[in-house]
Amino acid sequence: MSTQLLNGLVVASYGKRYGVELEDGRQISCVTRGKKTDLACGDRVEIKLTDTSEGVVEKLKPRQSLLYRSNSFRSKMLASNVTQVVIVLATTPSFYEELLNRCLIAAEAAGIRAVIVLNKCDIGDNSEVLARLQDYAKLGYIIQPLSARQDISPLKPWLHAQTSVLVGQSGMGKSTIVNALLPDQQVRTQEVSTVLDSGKHTTTAAHLYHLDADSQLIDSPGLQEFGLHHLNADQLEHAFVEFRPFLGKCRFNNCRHLKEPDCALQQAVTDTHIPARRLAYYQQLRLEMQ
């Protein structure tokens, strides 16, 4: 085979194998050199063909952004070179607000715009949840109610000219959204287990889809947790957008915003500038970090 390096885009990630799309539209099944398996959907790479439809990734090009999660043992990359994170929620099964906050923190820390979608609005009464999400609207986040099975059009303007990654718990309807946007892709949707009140994983690999010439969408496997062990204390507090006007105004330079006297964040909660729930989430994560 030719030793020439070809430019490609990682459009699928299956553990140790990657689907790489070449500039001519061909998809090549690739592995990495040695034990390196640190590629993500959205990565731009250079590959060398080893057969007509197989190759080896020889070079990773610089990333504009990287969304990933981590625990104390390992990190898991979700998507690379994305311009926005679309966090998909629903009331059936019920979503974890803590997971929403963790996704928002990861997006802020990576400098990626976040859009919050409340899917399945055609099922049941969502007024209470939408009222709760107004706290996030006040922070500047886009909140988009959606019934993906009935009408996907409200979501399309947010996706235009963006490289978006869909994240969320299993069962929130991410695959349904992809099906509605790209009906010819036939992404399998999952049945929701009402007994467990959680979805069954069907997307086991991340996939990148071209919505049009300027818009891409990455569908990621359903999340049950979102570790933030890769953030330090400064990154964590800065990732809460409403904290930023008050940072550096505490009595102590090394204030952890837990129980220290004259803490500007605790005073901001008292003055209703910061939602008490959000400071509580921060404090929980800060203690976790220790």
Stockholm file with secondary structure:
# STOCKHOLM 1.0

chainA/1-290         MSTQLLNGLVVASYGKRYGVELEDGRQISCVTRGKKTDLACGDRVEIKLTDTSEGVVEKLKPRQSLLYRSNSFRSKMLASNVTQVVIVLATTPSFYEELLNRCLIAAEAAGIRAVIVLNKCDIGDNSEVLARLQDYAKLGYIIQPLSARQDISPLKPWLHAQTSVLVGQSGMGKSTIVNALLPDQQVRTQEVSTVLDSGKHTTTAAHLYHLDADSQLIDSPGLQEFGLHHLNADQLEHAFVEFRPFLGKCRFNNCRHLKEPDCALQQAVTDTHIPARRLAYYQQLRLEMQ
#=GR chainA/1-290 SS CCCCCEEEEEEEEETTEEEEEETTSCEEEEEESTTCCCCCTTCEEEEEESSSSEEEEEEECCCSCEEEEECSSCEEEEEESCSEEEEEECTTTTCCHHHHHHHHHHHHHHTCEEEEEECCTTSSCCHHHHHHHHHHHHTTCEEEECBTTTBCGGGHHHHTTCEEEEECBTTSSHHHHHHHHCGGGCCCCCCEETTTTEECCCCCSEEEEEEETTEEEEECCCBSCCCBTTCCHHHHHHTSGGGGGGTTCSSSTTCCSSSCTTCHHHHHHHTTSSCHHHHHHHHHHHHHHC
#=GC SS_cons         CCCCCEEEEEEEEETTEEEEEETTSCEEEEEESTTCCCCCTTCEEEEEESSSSEEEEEEECCCSCEEEEECSSCEEEEEESCSEEEEEECTTTTCCHHHHHHHHHHHHHHTCEEEEEECCTTSSCCHHHHHHHHHHHHTTCEEEECBTTTBCGGGHHHHTTCEEEEECBTTSSHHHHHHHHCGGGCCCCCCEETTTTEECCCCCSEEEEEEETTEEEEECCCBSCCCBTTCCHHHHHHTSGGGGGGTTCSSSTTCCSSSCTTCHHHHHHHTTSSCHHHHHHHHHHHHHHC
//
